[in-house]
């Protein structure tokens, strides 16, 4: 059974004294999903995980890397790998990777 790694309380590495931000980013868990919605005019979007859970992000805050480098270049249906952080409403996507690379979670089946 191929399950998503997203849990009810996603693990996020807290900042530690004596460590830099890059080291903390490497310690974060990574998850796989697809861009579900994009509302660039309202500066928000969402990612759907393999198990159907929907997690939001703010396009002005989320960091984008990989095949695209800006949130404006994202498209619905794109497979992504992402990190989670904690926002005022609960878990939120804080970083997205698009395309192949060392960050990639296991591949997803094609969208229906």
N, C-alpha and C positions, 0 to 999 in steps of 0.2 A: 504494500500500500504506500503510495507516494503522498506524504502529508506535508503541509506547509509548516515552517518553523515558527510561525506567529503563535504566541501563547496569550493567555488572558492578561498576564503582566509581563510585557516584553522586557528582556534584560537590556539595560542601558548602562554602560560603564560610567560611573561618576568620575568627575575630575579629581585627581589626586595630587597632593603636594609633591613637587619635584618631577612631575611628568608633564610633557607638553601636549598640546591639543591633538597633534598627529598621532601620538601613541594612544591616546584615548579613543580616537576614531578607529584605529586598528583593532581595538578591544571590543568594539560594538558588534552585536549580532547582525547578520545580514539576512534579508528575506527576499523572496521572489514573488513577482506579481505582474500585473499589467495596468497601464494607465486606463482608468475607467471613465473619468470625466475630466474635462478641462473647461474652465470659465475664466479665460485670461482677462476679460474686462472686469471681473470681480476678484481677480488675483487669487483664485483657488482652484484646486483640482483634487482628484482622489485616485487611489490605487486599490485594485481588488486583488486579494491574495488568492492562492490556489484553493483554499478552503472556503472562499466566498466572502470573507470579511472585507469590509471597505474602510480604508484609512485615509484621512484627508491630509492636504498640505497647502501651504500658502506659497504662491508662486514667487513672491518677493523675498521669501526667506529660505526656501528649499535650495540646497546646493545640488547642481546638476553636473554630471561628468560622463565621459564615454563618447559615444557617437554624436551627441549633442552637448552643447555647453551652456545653454540658457533654457529657462522654463518655456520661453516663447516658441522654442523649436520642438517641444514635446507634442505628440499626437495620440489621440485615443487609440487603444489597442496595442501600443508599444510594450513589448516585454521589458521589464526593468528589475533591477536588484535595488533594494533600499534599506536604509537604516531608520530606526524609530527613535524618537525622543518623547518627552512629556510636555504637552501643551496644556492650556487652561481647561480644555475639554477632554483630556485624556491623551492616549497615544497619538502621535502625529508623525508623519514622514518628514525627516529632516535632511535626507540626502538621497539622491537618485542616481543610479548608473544605468546607462542605456548601451546596449550592444555587448560584444564579447570582451572579456578581459579577466584579469586575476580576481576581480571582485565578484564574478558571476556566480550566482547560486545555480543549482541544477536547472536544466532547461525545462521550459513549460510546453505543454502541447499547444498546437495552433488554436486560435480563438474560433469558436463556431461561426 
